[in-house]
Amino acid sequence: FAGGKRLRPILAIATTESLGRDIKDVMPVACCLEFIHTYSLIHDDLPAMDNDDLRRGKPTNHKVFGDAMAILTGDALLTIAFEIITKDRQYIKKIGADTLLTVIYEISKAAGYDGMIAGQVVDLENEGKEIDSFTLDFMHKHKTGALITAAIRTGAIISKASKKDLEILTEYGQKIGILYQIVDDILDITGDSKSLGKPVGSDLKNKKSTYPSYYGLDKAKTLAENQAYEAIKTIEDYSGDKTFFVEFVKFILNRHY
């Protein structure tokens, strides 16, 4: 109940809806994705990580409840995320055990050592260091892009998407993951704490490698525009309803929070 844009669950729901499936069928998966995202934010804000005091317009979890409880809260959210998908036998029967196993694999891989955690490790290890563009892209494809792509893929898997549509949606997810991060990095410089609900300038404070720090602010803005164009182009051959996906790119590119 701490606010947030709910982008990952929205992506899972919108993908399901675009393929004509009842959105109720993906709702447990959508909740799972948001739990995992929220756990990652709570841990990311800890003093041993980014040491931030504000998140979603409120004091961060560890500031209110202490470091130990924040760690346990993140652990609990990560665990209950998978519990919520598997606890209802009727839901498992309706979706199919094999399909849900695939979904669990997709999400756990995206959230784990080969996904989000890999990106966070690279981020922490390179604080204060100069990195190349490959490392910068790797970091954000994993730290931000992996769970965003998984959200879209799981909605598609629940909806029995064709192989071609799944490939298109995967590429789209990867592109908007990078787009989201570029814009996020820009907003850390140009935004304000009230609108964003989190501190601005924290990347600079923590000596993070970002798109503006690597390319410069103007070039980063151009990169974002190019990435948005590529994302919209990617979705052109999608057999489902494309409306949401096109508008979502515009939302990310022009967001102020």
Accessible surface in RSA format (square Angstrom, percent):
REM  Atomic radii and reference values for relative SASA: ProtOr
REM  Chains: A
REM  Algorithm: Lee & Richards
REM  Probe-radius: 1.40
REM  Slices: 20
REM RES _ NUM      All-atoms   Total-Side   Main-Chain    Non-polar    All polar
REM                ABS   REL    ABS   REL    ABS   REL    ABS   REL    ABS   REL
RES PHE A   1   240.05 120.1 184.88 114.5  55.17 143.6 190.03 115.2  50.02 143.2
RES ALA A   2    45.95  42.2  41.40  63.9   4.54  10.3  43.21  60.8   2.74   7.2
RES GLY A   3    35.51  43.8   0.00   N/A  35.51  43.8  33.06  90.7   2.45   5.5
RES GLY A   4    39.08  48.2   0.00   N/A  39.08  48.2  11.42  31.3  27.66  61.9
RES LYS A   5    62.57  30.5  43.15  26.5  19.43  46.3  22.25  20.0  40.33  43.0
RES ARG A   6    88.40  37.1  85.03  43.3   3.37   8.0  33.20  45.4  55.21  33.5
RES LEU A   7     9.31   5.2   7.99   5.7   1.32   3.3   7.99   5.6   1.32   3.5
RES ARG A   8    16.24   6.8  16.24   8.3   0.00   0.0   0.00   0.0  16.24   9.8
RES PRO A   9    11.68   8.5  11.68  10.7   0.00   0.0  11.68   9.6   0.00   0.0
RES ILE A  10    68.50  39.0  67.68  50.4   0.82   2.0  68.26  49.2   0.24   0.7
RES LEU A  11     0.46   0.3   0.46   0.3   0.00   0.0   0.46   0.3   0.00   0.0
RES ALA A  12     0.00   0.0   0.00   0.0   0.00   0.0   0.00   0.0   0.00   0.0
RES ILE A  13    37.90  21.6  37.90  28.2   0.00   0.0  37.90  27.3   0.00   0.0
RES ALA A  14    10.34   9.5   6.94  10.7   3.40   7.7   8.61  12.1   1.73   4.6
RES THR A  15     0.00   0.0   0.00   0.0   0.00   0.0   0.00   0.0   0.00   0.0
RES THR A  16     0.00   0.0   0.00   0.0   0.00   0.0   0.00   0.0   0.00   0.0
RES GLU A  17   112.75  64.7 101.19  76.6  11.56  27.5  29.91  57.8  82.84  67.6
RES SER A  18    15.93  13.5   2.59   3.5  13.35  30.7   6.84  14.6   9.10  12.7
RES LEU A  19    46.77  26.0  15.77  11.3  31.00  77.9  21.08  14.8  25.69  69.1
RES GLY A  20    72.05  88.9   0.00   N/A  72.05  88.9  36.96 101.4  35.09  78.6
RES ARG A  21    59.70  25.1  48.35  24.6  11.34  27.0  23.18  31.7  36.52  22.1
RES ASP A  22    74.23  52.0  58.44  58.2  15.79  37.3  32.07  75.5  42.16  42.0
RES ILE A  23    60.60  34.5  59.17  44.1   1.42   3.4  59.17  42.6   1.42   3.9
RES LYS A  24   151.23  73.8 142.52  87.4   8.71  20.7  85.83  77.3  65.40  69.7
RES ASP A  25     6.53   4.6   6.02   6.0   0.51   1.2   0.51   1.2   6.02   6.0
RES VAL A  26     0.00   0.0   0.00   0.0   0.00   0.0   0.00   0.0   0.00   0.0
RES MET A  27    72.61  37.6  72.61  48.1   0.00   0.0  58.99  50.2  13.61  18.0
RES PRO A  28    28.43  20.7  25.34  23.1   3.09  11.2  28.04  23.1   0.40   2.5
RES VAL A  29     0.00   0.0   0.00   0.0   0.00   0.0   0.00   0.0   0.00   0.0
RES ALA A  30     1.89   1.7   1.89   2.9   0.00   0.0   1.89   2.7   0.00   0.0
RES CYS A  31    46.76  35.4  42.16  47.0   4.61  10.8   5.39  13.6  41.38  44.6
RES CYS A  32     0.00   0.0   0.00   0.0   0.00   0.0   0.00   0.0   0.00   0.0
RES LEU A  33     0.00   0.0   0.00   0.0   0.00   0.0   0.00   0.0   0.00   0.0
RES GLU A  34    17.85  10.2  17.85  13.5   0.00   0.0  17.38  33.6   0.47   0.4
RES PHE A  35    55.61  27.8  55.60  34.4   0.01   0.0  55.61  33.7   0.00   0.0
RES ILE A  36     0.00   0.0   0.00   0.0   0.00   0.0   0.00   0.0   0.00   0.0
RES HIS A  37    28.56  15.6  28.56  19.9   0.00   0.0  13.22  13.6  15.34  17.9
RES THR A  38    26.12  18.6  26.12  26.5   0.00   0.0  21.78  29.3   4.34   6.6
RES TYR A  39    18.77   8.8  18.77  10.7   0.00   0.0   5.29   4.0  13.48  16.6
RES SER A  40     8.42   7.1   6.57   8.8   1.84   4.2   2.77   5.9   5.65   7.9
RES LEU A  41    25.07  14.0  25.07  17.9   0.00   0.0  25.07  17.6   0.00   0.0
RES ILE A  42    19.00  10.8  16.70  12.4   2.30   5.6  18.40  13.2   0.60   1.6
RES HIS A  43    36.20  19.8  36.20  25.2   0.00   0.0  20.54  21.2  15.66  18.2
RES ASP A  44    15.66  11.0  15.66  15.6   0.00   0.0   1.40   3.3  14.25  14.2
RES ASP A  45     2.68   1.9   2.68   2.7   0.00   0.0   0.41   1.0   2.27   2.3
RES LEU A  46    15.57   8.7  15.57  11.1   0.00   0.0  15.57  10.9   0.00   0.0
RES PRO A  47    62.76  45.7  44.84  40.9  17.93  65.2  45.14  37.3  17.62 109.5
RES ALA A  48    95.69  88.0  60.40  93.2  35.29  80.3  72.70 102.4  22.99  60.9
RES MET A  49    48.77  25.3  35.60  23.6  13.17  31.3  19.09  16.2  29.67  39.3
RES ASP A  50    15.32  10.7  15.24  15.2   0.08   0.2   0.70   1.7  14.61  14.6
RES ASN A  51    71.99  49.6  68.33  66.0   3.65   8.8   7.80  18.8  64.18  62.0
RES ASP A  52    11.90   8.3  11.20  11.1   0.69   1.6   1.27   3.0  10.63  10.6
RES ASP A  53    78.35  54.9  73.44  73.1   4.92  11.6  26.01  61.2  52.34  52.2
RES LEU A  54    53.06  29.5  52.53  37.6   0.53   1.3  52.53  36.9   0.53   1.4
RES ARG A  55    46.40  19.5  42.66  21.7   3.75   8.9  18.13  24.8  28.27  17.1
RES ARG A  56    48.82  20.5  25.33  12.9  23.49  55.9  22.16  30.3  26.66  16.2
RES GLY A  57    49.73  61.3   0.00   N/A  49.73  61.3  21.68  59.5  28.06  62.8
RES LYS A  58   108.92  53.1 108.52  66.6   0.40   1.0  73.21  65.9  35.72  38.0
RES PRO A  59    83.00  60.5  72.74  66.3  10.26  37.3  73.24  60.5   9.76  60.7
RES THR A  60     2.11   1.5   0.04   0.0   2.07   4.9   2.11   2.8   0.00   0.0
RES ASN A  61    32.90  22.7  21.73  21.0  11.17  26.9   8.56  20.6  24.33  23.5
RES HIS A  62    11.86   6.5   5.12   3.6   6.74  17.3   4.64   4.8   7.22   8.4
RES LYS A  63   116.24  56.7  84.00  51.5  32.25  76.8  33.08  29.8  83.17  88.6
RES VAL A  64    86.01  56.6  53.54  48.5  32.47  78.2  58.53  50.9  27.47  74.5
RES PHE A  65   129.18  64.6 102.84  63.7  26.35  68.6 109.79  66.6  19.39  55.5
RES GLY A  66    31.25  38.5   0.00   N/A  31.25  38.5  29.02  79.6   2.23   5.0
RES ASP A  67    68.29  47.8  62.65  62.4   5.64  13.3  23.65  55.7  44.64  44.5
RES ALA A  68    71.51  65.7  63.96  98.7   7.54  17.2  67.99  95.8   3.51   9.3
RES MET A  69   100.86  52.2  99.89  66.1   0.97   2.3  78.42  66.7  22.44  29.7
RES ALA A  70     0.00   0.0   0.00   0.0   0.00   0.0   0.00   0.0   0.00   0.0
RES ILE A  71    78.53  44.7  78.53  58.5   0.00   0.0  78.53  56.5   0.00   0.0
RES LEU A  72   104.94  58.4 101.67  72.7   3.26   8.2 101.97  71.6   2.97   8.0
RES THR A  73    40.41  28.7  35.41  35.9   5.01  11.9  29.25  39.3  11.16  16.9
RES GLY A  74     0.00   0.0   0.00   N/A   0.00   0.0   0.00   0.0   0.00   0.0
RES ASP A  75    64.38  45.1  61.84  61.5   2.54   6.0  26.36  62.0  38.02  37.9
RES ALA A  76    59.09  54.3  49.35  76.2   9.75  22.2  57.51  81.0   1.58   4.2
RES LEU A  77    32.49  18.1  32.20  23.0   0.28   0.7  32.42  22.8   0.06   0.2
RES LEU A  78    58.43  32.5  58.20  41.6   0.23   0.6  58.20  40.9   0.23   0.6
RES THR A  79    93.81  66.7  85.11  86.3   8.70  20.7  68.99  92.7  24.83  37.5
RES ILE A  80    72.32  41.2  71.96  53.6   0.35   0.9  72.11  51.9   0.20   0.6
RES ALA A  81     0.00   0.0   0.00   0.0   0.00   0.0   0.00   0.0   0.00   0.0
RES PHE A  82    45.63  22.8  45.03  27.9   0.61   1.6  45.37  27.5   0.26   0.8
RES GLU A  83    91.75  52.7  84.74  64.1   7.01  16.7  31.12  60.2  60.63  49.5
RES ILE A  84    38.60  22.0  33.62  25.0   4.98  12.0  34.10  24.6   4.50  12.2
RES ILE A  85     0.11   0.1   0.00   0.0   0.11   0.3   0.00   0.0   0.11   0.3
RES THR A  86    56.67  40.3  48.44  49.1   8.23  19.6  33.30  44.7  23.37  35.3
RES LYS A  87   139.94  68.3 106.78  65.5  33.15  78.9  66.29  59.7  73.65  78.4
RES ASP A  88    70.52  49.4  65.51  65.2   5.01  11.9  22.60  53.2  47.92  47.8
RES ARG A  89   187.97  78.9 180.45  92.0   7.52  17.9  67.72  92.6 120.25  72.9
RES GLN A  90   129.58  72.5 125.42  91.7   4.15   9.9  54.17 115.3  75.41  57.2
RES TYR A  91    21.45  10.0  17.01   9.7   4.44  11.5  20.97  15.8   0.48   0.6
RES ILE A  92    30.72  17.5  30.64  22.8   0.08   0.2  30.64  22.1   0.08   0.2
RES LYS A  93   166.86  81.4 140.92  86.5  25.95  61.8  93.71  84.3  73.15  77.9
RES LYS A  94   123.15  60.1  93.89  57.6  29.27  69.7  73.00  65.7  50.15  53.4
RES ILE A  95     7.05   4.0   0.63   0.5   6.42  15.5   0.69   0.5   6.36  17.3
RES GLY A  96    24.96  30.8   0.00   N/A  24.96  30.8  24.96  68.5   0.00   0.0
RES ALA A  97    57.06  52.5  48.56  74.9   8.50  19.3  49.97  70.4   7.09  18.8
RES ASP A  98   115.25  80.7 109.97 109.5   5.28  12.5  38.40  90.4  76.85  76.6
RES THR A  99    14.64  10.4   9.57   9.7   5.07  12.1   5.94   8.0   8.71  13.2
RES LEU A 100     5.31   3.0   5.31   3.8   0.00   0.0   5.31   3.7   0.00   0.0
RES LEU A 101   114.70  63.9 109.91  78.6   4.79  12.0 110.23  77.4   4.47  12.0
RES THR A 102    59.52  42.3  54.60  55.4   4.92  11.7  33.85  45.5  25.67  38.8
RES VAL A 103     0.00   0.0   0.00   0.0   0.00   0.0   0.00   0.0   0.00   0.0
RES ILE A 104    40.25  22.9  40.25  30.0   0.00   0.0  40.25  29.0   0.00   0.0
RES TYR A 105   129.74  60.6 125.87  71.6   3.88  10.1 100.22  75.3  29.53  36.4
RES GLU A 106    25.81  14.8  23.04  17.4   2.78   6.6   1.63   3.2  24.18  19.7
RES ILE A 107     0.00   0.0   0.00   0.0   0.00   0.0   0.00   0.0   0.00   0.0
RES SER A 108    48.29  40.8  39.50  52.7   8.80  20.3  30.00  63.9  18.29  25.6
RES LYS A 109    94.82  46.3  84.62  51.9  10.19  24.3  70.00  63.0  24.82  26.4
RES ALA A 110    10.37   9.5   5.68   8.8   4.69  10.7  10.37  14.6   0.00   0.0
RES ALA A 111     7.22   6.6   3.96   6.1   3.26   7.4   4.06   5.7   3.16   8.4
RES GLY A 112    21.26  26.2   0.00   N/A  21.26  26.2  21.26  58.4   0.00   0.0
RES TYR A 113   186.68  87.2 175.94 100.1  10.74  27.9 130.81  98.3  55.87  68.9
RES ASP A 114    66.97  46.9  56.91  56.6  10.06  23.8   5.17  12.2  61.80  61.6
RES GLY A 115     1.96   2.4   0.00   N/A   1.96   2.4   1.96   5.4   0.00   0.0
RES MET A 116     6.40   3.3   6.40   4.2   0.00   0.0   0.60   0.5   5.80   7.7
RES ILE A 117    56.85  32.4  56.85  42.4   0.00   0.0  56.85  40.9   0.00   0.0
RES ALA A 118    17.26  15.9  11.59  17.9   5.68  12.9  16.99  23.9   0.28   0.7
RES GLY A 119     0.00   0.0   0.00   N/A   0.00   0.0   0.00   0.0   0.00   0.0
RES GLN A 120    17.38   9.7  16.81  12.3   0.58   1.4   5.11  10.9  12.27   9.3
RES VAL A 121    68.83  45.3  67.74  61.3   1.09   2.6  68.83  59.8   0.00   0.0
RES VAL A 122    25.65  16.9  25.48  23.1   0.17   0.4  25.65  22.3   0.00   0.0
RES ASP A 123     7.76   5.4   6.38   6.4   1.38   3.3   0.74   1.7   7.02   7.0
RES LEU A 124    64.72  36.0  50.73  36.3  13.99  35.2  50.97  35.8  13.75  37.0
RES GLU A 125   110.72  63.6  97.41  73.7  13.32  31.7  37.98  73.5  72.74  59.4
RES ASN A 126    26.07  18.0  25.57  24.7   0.50   1.2   1.22   2.9  24.85  24.0
RES GLU A 127    59.19  34.0  42.33  32.0  16.85  40.1  10.76  20.8  48.43  39.5
RES GLY A 128    53.50  66.0   0.00   N/A  53.50  66.0  18.30  50.2  35.20  78.8
RES LYS A 129   126.14  61.5 110.63  67.9  15.51  36.9  72.72  65.5  53.42  56.9
RES GLU A 130   181.04 103.9 147.11 111.3  33.92  80.8  65.69 127.1 115.35  94.2
RES ILE A 131    23.92  13.6   6.68   5.0  17.24  41.5  14.71  10.6   9.21  25.0
RES ASP A 132    80.94  56.7  73.35  73.0   7.59  17.9  35.93  84.6  45.02  44.9
RES SER A 133    41.52  35.1  41.32  55.1   0.20   0.5   8.05  17.1  33.47  46.9
RES PHE A 134   151.37  75.7 145.56  90.2   5.81  15.1 150.69  91.4   0.68   1.9
RES THR A 135    33.55  23.9  32.62  33.1   0.93   2.2  15.00  20.2  18.55  28.0
RES LEU A 136     0.20   0.1   0.20   0.1   0.00   0.0   0.20   0.1   0.00   0.0
RES ASP A 137    44.81  31.4  44.81  44.6   0.00   0.0   6.23  14.7  38.58  38.5
RES PHE A 138    68.51  34.3  64.78  40.1   3.73   9.7  67.76  41.1   0.75   2.2
RES MET A 139     0.69   0.4   0.69   0.5   0.00   0.0   0.23   0.2   0.46   0.6
RES HIS A 140     8.78   4.8   8.78   6.1   0.00   0.0   8.78   9.1   0.00   0.0
RES LYS A 141   108.08  52.7  99.19  60.9   8.88  21.1  48.04  43.2  60.04  64.0
RES HIS A 142    36.13  19.7  35.91  25.0   0.22   0.6  19.69  20.3  16.44  19.1
RES LYS A 143    42.24  20.6  33.23  20.4   9.00  21.4  19.57  17.6  22.67  24.1
RES THR A 144    12.89   9.2  10.08  10.2   2.81   6.7   5.22   7.0   7.67  11.6
RES GLY A 145     2.09   2.6   0.00   N/A   2.09   2.6   2.09   5.7   0.00   0.0
RES ALA A 146    19.20  17.6   9.22  14.2   9.98  22.7  17.43  24.5   1.77   4.7
RES LEU A 147     3.04   1.7   2.97   2.1   0.06   0.2   2.97   2.1   0.06   0.2
RES ILE A 148     3.49   2.0   3.49   2.6   0.00   0.0   3.49   2.5   0.00   0.0
RES THR A 149    12.24   8.7  12.24  12.4   0.00   0.0  11.35  15.2   0.89   1.3
RES ALA A 150     3.28   3.0   1.95   3.0   1.34   3.0   2.95   4.2   0.33   0.9
RES ALA A 151     0.00   0.0   0.00   0.0   0.00   0.0   0.00   0.0   0.00   0.0
RES ILE A 152     0.00   0.0   0.00   0.0   0.00   0.0   0.00   0.0   0.00   0.0
RES ARG A 153    52.48  22.0  52.48  26.7   0.00   0.0   9.60  13.1  42.88  26.0
RES THR A 154     0.00   0.0   0.00   0.0   0.00   0.0   0.00   0.0   0.00   0.0
RES GLY A 155     0.00   0.0   0.00   N/A   0.00   0.0   0.00   0.0   0.00   0.0
RES ALA A 156     0.00   0.0   0.00   0.0   0.00   0.0   0.00   0.0   0.00   0.0
RES ILE A 157    25.05  14.3  17.76  13.2   7.29  17.6  23.06  16.6   1.99   5.4
RES ILE A 158     0.19   0.1   0.00   0.0   0.19   0.5   0.00   0.0   0.19   0.5
RES SER A 159    15.40  13.0   0.07   0.1  15.33  35.3   0.07   0.1  15.33  21.5
RES LYS A 160   131.47  64.1 103.30  63.4  28.17  67.1  86.17  77.6  45.31  48.3
RES ALA A 161    25.49  23.4   0.82   1.3  24.67  56.1   4.22   5.9  21.28  56.4
RES SER A 162    62.00  52.4  46.70  62.3  15.29  35.2  53.30 113.5   8.70  12.2
RES LYS A 163   164.12  80.1 151.34  92.9  12.78  30.4  98.25  88.4  65.87  70.2
RES LYS A 164   126.51  61.7 122.79  75.3   3.72   8.9  77.01  69.3  49.50  52.7
RES ASP A 165     5.31   3.7   5.31   5.3   0.00   0.0   0.01   0.0   5.30   5.3
RES LEU A 166    37.72  21.0  37.72  27.0   0.00   0.0  37.72  26.5   0.00   0.0
RES GLU A 167    99.23  57.0  90.40  68.4   8.83  21.0  43.54  84.2  55.69  45.5
RES ILE A 168    18.77  10.7  17.31  12.9   1.46   3.5  18.73  13.5   0.04   0.1
RES LEU A 169     0.00   0.0   0.00   0.0   0.00   0.0   0.00   0.0   0.00   0.0
RES THR A 170    25.59  18.2  25.59  25.9   0.00   0.0  25.59  34.4   0.00   0.0
RES GLU A 171    82.47  47.3  81.31  61.5   1.16   2.8  21.76  42.1  60.71  49.6
RES TYR A 172     0.10   0.0   0.10   0.1   0.00   0.0   0.10   0.1   0.00   0.0
RES GLY A 173     0.00   0.0   0.00   N/A   0.00   0.0   0.00   0.0   0.00   0.0
RES GLN A 174    91.26  51.0  87.56  64.0   3.70   8.8  24.90  53.0  66.35  50.3
RES LYS A 175    42.74  20.8  42.09  25.8   0.64   1.5   6.23   5.6  36.51  38.9
RES ILE A 176     0.43   0.2   0.40   0.3   0.03   0.1   0.40   0.3   0.03   0.1
RES GLY A 177     0.00   0.0   0.00   N/A   0.00   0.0   0.00   0.0   0.00   0.0
RES ILE A 178    13.20   7.5  13.20   9.8   0.00   0.0  13.20   9.5   0.00   0.0
RES LEU A 179     0.00   0.0   0.00   0.0   0.00   0.0   0.00   0.0   0.00   0.0
RES TYR A 180    23.27  10.9  23.27  13.2   0.00   0.0  10.57   7.9  12.70  15.7
RES GLN A 181    20.18  11.3  20.18  14.7   0.00   0.0   0.00   0.0  20.18  15.3
RES ILE A 182     3.93   2.2   3.93   2.9   0.00   0.0   3.93   2.8   0.00   0.0
RES VAL A 183     7.93   5.2   7.93   7.2   0.00   0.0   7.93   6.9   0.00   0.0
RES ASP A 184    26.35  18.5  22.79  22.7   3.55   8.4   0.11   0.3  26.24  26.2
RES ASP A 185     4.76   3.3   3.35   3.3   1.40   3.3   0.16   0.4   4.60   4.6
RES ILE A 186    15.83   9.0  15.83  11.8   0.00   0.0  15.83  11.4   0.00   0.0
RES LEU A 187    13.16   7.3  13.16   9.4   0.00   0.0  13.16   9.2   0.00   0.0
RES ASP A 188    13.90   9.7  10.80  10.7   3.10   7.3   5.94  14.0   7.96   7.9
RES ILE A 189   100.47  57.2  72.09  53.7  28.38  68.4  76.32  55.0  24.15  65.5
RES THR A 190    72.35  51.5  35.69  36.2  36.66  87.4  36.00  48.4  36.35  54.9
RES GLY A 191    20.20  24.9   0.00   N/A  20.20  24.9   8.61  23.6  11.59  26.0
RES ASP A 192    71.85  50.3  69.99  69.7   1.86   4.4  40.34  94.9  31.51  31.4
RES SER A 193    40.94  34.6  36.90  49.2   4.04   9.3  24.54  52.3  16.40  23.0
RES LYS A 194   197.35  96.3 165.96 101.8  31.39  74.7 119.22 107.3  78.13  83.2
RES SER A 195    56.26  47.5  33.82  45.1  22.45  51.7  17.14  36.5  39.12  54.8
RES LEU A 196    20.54  11.4   3.42   2.4  17.11  43.0   3.56   2.5  16.98  45.7
RES GLY A 197     7.13   8.8   0.00   N/A   7.13   8.8   7.13  19.6   0.00   0.0
RES LYS A 198    54.34  26.5  54.34  33.3   0.00   0.0  31.38  28.2  22.97  24.5
RES PRO A 199    33.87  24.7  30.47  27.8   3.39  12.3  32.52  26.8   1.35   8.4
RES VAL A 200    54.66  36.0  36.38  32.9  18.28  44.0  36.40  31.6  18.25  49.5
RES GLY A 201    28.72  35.4   0.00   N/A  28.72  35.4  23.74  65.2   4.97  11.1
RES SER A 202    16.40  13.9  14.07  18.8   2.33   5.4   3.41   7.3  12.99  18.2
RES ASP A 203    34.41  24.1  34.30  34.1   0.10   0.2   6.63  15.6  27.78  27.7
RES LEU A 204   154.34  86.0 142.58 102.0  11.76  29.6 147.55 103.6   6.79  18.3
RES LYS A 205   121.18  59.1  90.16  55.3  31.02  73.9  82.54  74.3  38.64  41.2
RES ASN A 206    27.88  19.2  19.44  18.8   8.44  20.3   6.91  16.6  20.96  20.3
RES LYS A 207   144.35  70.4 132.25  81.1  12.10  28.8  83.64  75.3  60.71  64.7
RES LYS A 208    21.93  10.7  10.43   6.4  11.50  27.4   9.70   8.7  12.23  13.0
RES SER A 209    13.87  11.7   8.06  10.8   5.80  13.4   7.81  16.6   6.06   8.5
RES THR A 210     9.72   6.9   9.72   9.9   0.00   0.0   5.25   7.0   4.48   6.8
RES TYR A 211     4.45   2.1   4.45   2.5   0.00   0.0   4.45   3.3   0.00   0.0
RES PRO A 212     8.31   6.1   1.78   1.6   6.52  23.7   2.07   1.7   6.24  38.8
RES SER A 213    80.47  68.0  37.34  49.8  43.13  99.4  44.74  95.3  35.73  50.1
RES TYR A 214    97.21  45.4  65.99  37.5  31.22  81.2  42.43  31.9  54.78  67.5
RES TYR A 215    65.00  30.3  40.08  22.8  24.92  64.9  28.69  21.6  36.31  44.8
RES GLY A 216    32.05  39.5   0.00   N/A  32.05  39.5  30.14  82.7   1.92   4.3
RES LEU A 217    56.08  31.2  47.79  34.2   8.29  20.8  47.79  33.6   8.29  22.3
RES ASP A 218   112.19  78.6 106.05 105.6   6.14  14.5  38.83  91.4  73.36  73.2
RES LYS A 219   102.67  50.1  97.39  59.8   5.27  12.6  60.92  54.8  41.75  44.5
RES ALA A 220     0.00   0.0   0.00   0.0   0.00   0.0   0.00   0.0   0.00   0.0
RES LYS A 221    89.86  43.8  87.92  53.9   1.94   4.6  47.51  42.8  42.34  45.1
RES THR A 222    62.33  44.3  61.88  62.7   0.45   1.1  36.21  48.6  26.11  39.5
RES LEU A 223    43.93  24.5  42.55  30.4   1.38   3.5  42.55  29.9   1.38   3.7
RES ALA A 224     2.58   2.4   2.58   4.0   0.00   0.0   2.58   3.6   0.00   0.0
RES GLU A 225   101.63  58.3  95.59  72.3   6.04  14.4  26.34  50.9  75.29  61.5
RES ASN A 226    81.06  55.9  80.03  77.3   1.04   2.5  22.34  53.8  58.72  56.8
RES GLN A 227    36.83  20.6  36.09  26.4   0.74   1.8   0.47   1.0  36.36  27.6
RES ALA A 228     4.60   4.2   4.60   7.1   0.00   0.0   4.60   6.5   0.00   0.0
RES TYR A 229   137.20  64.1 132.06  75.1   5.14  13.4 101.18  76.0  36.03  44.4
RES GLU A 230    68.49  39.3  68.36  51.7   0.13   0.3  20.77  40.2  47.72  39.0
RES ALA A 231     0.00   0.0   0.00   0.0   0.00   0.0   0.00   0.0   0.00   0.0
RES ILE A 232    50.02  28.5  49.89  37.2   0.13   0.3  49.94  36.0   0.08   0.2
RES LYS A 233   107.11  52.3  99.82  61.2   7.29  17.4  52.97  47.7  54.14  57.7
RES THR A 234    20.70  14.7   5.33   5.4  15.37  36.6  11.15  15.0   9.55  14.4
RES ILE A 235     1.02   0.6   1.02   0.8   0.00   0.0   1.02   0.7   0.00   0.0
RES GLU A 236   107.47  61.7  93.62  70.8  13.85  33.0  31.24  60.4  76.24  62.2
RES ASP A 237   101.37  71.0  84.37  84.0  17.00  40.2  14.06  33.1  87.31  87.1
RES TYR A 238     2.04   1.0   0.00   0.0   2.04   5.3   0.00   0.0   2.04   2.5
RES SER A 239    92.24  77.9  53.13  70.9  39.11  90.1  50.54 107.6  41.69  58.4
RES GLY A 240    12.98  16.0   0.00   N/A  12.98  16.0   8.93  24.5   4.05   9.1
RES ASP A 241    85.84  60.1  72.45  72.1  13.40  31.7  33.40  78.6  52.45  52.3
RES LYS A 242    74.28  36.2  71.30  43.7   2.99   7.1  33.45  30.1  40.83  43.5
RES THR A 243    90.78  64.6  82.89  84.0   7.89  18.8  64.00  86.0  26.77  40.5
RES PHE A 244    60.43  30.2  53.71  33.3   6.72  17.5  58.56  35.5   1.87   5.4
RES PHE A 245     0.00   0.0   0.00   0.0   0.00   0.0   0.00   0.0   0.00   0.0
RES VAL A 246    34.61  22.8  34.51  31.2   0.10   0.2  34.61  30.1   0.00   0.0
RES GLU A 247    89.45  51.4  85.59  64.8   3.86   9.2  36.51  70.6  52.94  43.2
RES PHE A 248    12.89   6.5   9.49   5.9   3.41   8.9  12.57   7.6   0.32   0.9
RES VAL A 249     0.69   0.5   0.69   0.6   0.00   0.0   0.69   0.6   0.00   0.0
RES LYS A 250    94.74  46.2  93.41  57.3   1.33   3.2  55.26  49.7  39.47  42.0
RES PHE A 251    66.05  33.0  56.27  34.9   9.78  25.5  65.07  39.5   0.98   2.8
RES ILE A 252     1.36   0.8   1.36   1.0   0.00   0.0   1.36   1.0   0.00   0.0
RES LEU A 253    55.64  31.0  40.08  28.7  15.57  39.1  40.08  28.1  15.57  41.9
RES ASN A 254    92.80  64.0  82.24  79.5  10.56  25.4  31.56  76.0  61.24  59.2
RES ARG A 255    11.11   4.7   1.64   0.8   9.47  22.6   4.96   6.8   6.15   3.7
RES HIS A 256   134.26  73.4 131.08  91.1   3.18   8.1  93.52  96.4  40.74  47.4
RES TYR A 257   106.44  49.7 105.18  59.8   1.26   3.3  75.26  56.6  31.18  38.4
END  Absolute sums over single chains surface
CHAIN  1 A    12512.4      10521.7       1990.8       7438.1       5074.3
END  Absolute sums over all chains
TOTAL         12512.4      10521.7       1990.8       7438.1       5074.3
